[in-house]
Amino acid sequence: MNIRLDLATITGVSLLGLFLLPLQSSGEVITFQLTMGGDQSVPGPGDEDGQASGTLTIDDATGLISWDFTYSNIADPAAMHIHSGAAGGRGGVAVPLNVDTSGGTGTLIGSTTADATNVAAILASPSDYYVNIHNADFRPGAVRGQLGD
């Protein structure tokens, strides 16, 4: 079997490959730095001296949301969520985040997968979303931080 490729064929195949590249997953990973405090909780009050900080990362192609937070001066977290709501406002749960951690005491490290609709909405307007850490002492939220300040 003989296969003959001339320069025009090779060029054509190469150009076709360039046109097909955008059809492959072109996911973007976005990382948000958060600083959370009880003074940001709505309705307040949150935990006055409570604080947390770290990163929340969203992969828009896979819907993978991962986080790495440290917290202090709050009771053990009972729940954590991404909520809809601009600064000073509040809203419903957009994405539940678990409080199981792969780190030690004072950390919240984990991941979950969210549906494409929620991921797209969050990334389209991150300042309209926040992370809230809840505990038994502060059920509406011990500490809070906006995604897109």
N, C-alpha and C positions, 0 to 999 in steps of 0.2 A: 504494500500500500504506500503510495507516494502522497505526501502532503506538501503543497507548494503555497507559500504565503508571500505575497509581494508587499511592498511598502504601503500601497494604498489599503490593502486589507488590514495590515497591522495598525495603521493610523485610524481606520474606521472603527476597529474593535476598541482601540484605546479611547477614542472620543465617546463611543457608546458607554464605556465604563465611567467616564466623567459625568455623563448625564444620569446614570443610574445611582451614583453616590448619594445624591440628596434623598433618594427613595429609601435608603437604609435608615435605621433609627438614628436620629440626630439629637439624642437626649442631652439635656443640660442638667448639671447638678448645681443647685443654688444653696448657699449656706448663709444662714442668718445668725448674727451674734445677738444674744439676748441678755439683758440685765433686768431681773425681776425684783420687785419689791412689794411689800404690803400696801404702800401708799398708792399703788396703781390699781389695786383691786376695786372693782365696781360690782355691786354696791359695797362700799366699805363698811366698816374698816377691815382691812386685811391685817395680817400680823405685822405690827408696827416695826419690829426690829428684824423681821424675816427677810431673807434675801436668797436669790439664786442667780446663777449666771452660767453661760455656756453657749453651745451651738445647736441649731436645728437645721438639718440638711434635707432637701427635697430633690429627688431625681424625677424630672418631669416625664421621662420615657417609661420608667418602671413603676412609678407611684411610691417608691420606697422612701419613707420618712424615717430618719434616724436622729437621735439626740444624744447629747453628752452634757449634762448639767451637774453642777454642784450646788448644794443648798446648805443654809445654816440658819439657826435661830428659829426654826419652825418644828412643830411636831411631825412625826412620821407621815409622809405623803400617803393619802388614801386613793387619790385619783389625779389624773393630769389630762388635759385636753388642749387641742387647738380650737378656739372659739371664733365665731365671726363677731366683729365689733371694732369700731374705730376707737382710738384713745378717748377715754372718758365715757365710753358707752359700753354696752354689754350685749352679748348675743348667745345664740345656741351653740351647741357642740358641732363643729365641722368634722373633726377627726379625733377619736379617742386615742390617747397615748397611754401605755401602761406604766405602772410605777415599779415593776420588776426591774432589777438592775443587774448588769454584769459587773458593776463596780462594787465598791465597799460602802460603808456607812457614809451618808451625806452626798451620795451620787445618785443620779438617775441616768442610766445609760441603756439604750435599747433601740428598737426599731419596729416599724409596722408598715403595712402597705395600705395606701388609700386609693379610692377609686379615681379615675381620670378626671371626672367632673369636679370633684373637690380640689384636686391638685391644680387644675387649670384655674379655678376661681381664686385660690390662694395666691398663686403666682401672678395672676393678672392684677391683683391689688393687695399686696402683702400688708400694707398699713391698715387694712380693714380686718386684720386677724391678730389674735393674741394667744399666748400660752398661759394657762392658769394651772397652778398646783393647788390642789384641795387637800385638806386634812380634817380630822374630827373636830378640831378647835375652830376651824374657819371653813365651814362647808361651802360657802359661796366662792371662796378662794383665799388662800393664805398669802400667795404672791402671784404677781402677774407681770408679763412683759409683752409689748407689741412686737410683731415680726418686722414691720417695715417703718421704723421711726424716721 
